[in-house]
Amino acid sequence: MSQLPHTSTGYEHQVNKLNPKKLLNSKWTALNPQNKELHFIVVKLIESEEQEGKIEGCLLQSVMHKTDYEIACSDLKDSSAWQQGWK
């Protein structure tokens, strides 16, 4: 399993809104693509071990290469790195 680079710039930016109930199977576009991987689907939600029912991570799968990436769901809120839907 690969890791996507953390893309926080430290500058103020807009925040994508996330609904945990609709996150599974949602589509995302990376605004700073690596290895030509631009489009992703959330294929699995990762629950917190400490708090039952709390989603803290998700598994993204690249559409192009079918590579899996585990990221914190909060990373998808960064609108300078991720855009909801395929653009």
PEJOGI-V842727 format. One record per residue. N is the residue number from 1. OMEGA is omega in radians with two decimals (999 if undefined). D_FIRST is the distance of its C-alpha to the first C-alpha in whole Angstrom. Layout:
BEGIN
n-><N;N>
omega-><OMEGA;OMEGA>
d_first-><D_FIRST;D_FIRST>
END
This chain:
BEGIN
n-><1;2;3;4;5;6;7;8;9;10;11;12;13;14;15;16;17;18;19;20;21;22;23;24;25;26;27;28;29;30;31;32;33;34;35;36;37;38;39;40;41;42;43;44;45;46;47;48;49;50;51;52;53;54;55;56;57;58;59;60;61;62;63;64;65;66;67;68;69;70;71;72;73;74;75;76;77;78;79;80;81;82;83;84;85;86;87>
omega-><-3.08;3.09;3.01;3.13;3.07;-2.98;-3.14;-3.10;-3.09;3.12;3.07;3.12;3.12;-3.13;3.02;3.10;-3.14;3.01;-3.08;-3.13;-3.11;-3.06;-3.13;-3.12;3.09;-3.07;-3.09;3.07;3.07;3.14;3.07;-3.01;3.06;3.10;3.13;3.11;-3.04;-3.06;-3.08;3.03;3.04;-3.06;-3.14;3.05;-3.09;-3.12;3.07;3.09;-3.11;-3.09;-3.14;3.12;3.12;3.13;3.13;-3.13;3.06;3.11;3.09;3.07;3.11;-3.14;-3.05;-3.03;-3.11;3.10;3.12;3.10;3.07;3.12;3.00;3.14;3.14;3.10;-3.14;3.11;-3.11;-3.07;3.05;3.14;-3.04;3.04;-3.13;-3.09;3.11;-3.11;999>
d_first-><0;4;7;10;13;16;18;21;24;27;29;30;29;29;27;25;26;24;25;23;25;24;20;19;19;20;19;18;19;18;21;19;17;15;15;17;15;17;17;15;15;14;13;13;15;14;18;19;20;23;24;24;24;22;19;17;14;12;10;10;10;12;15;15;13;11;7;6;6;7;11;14;16;19;17;18;22;22;24;24;20;20;22;23;23;23;25>
END
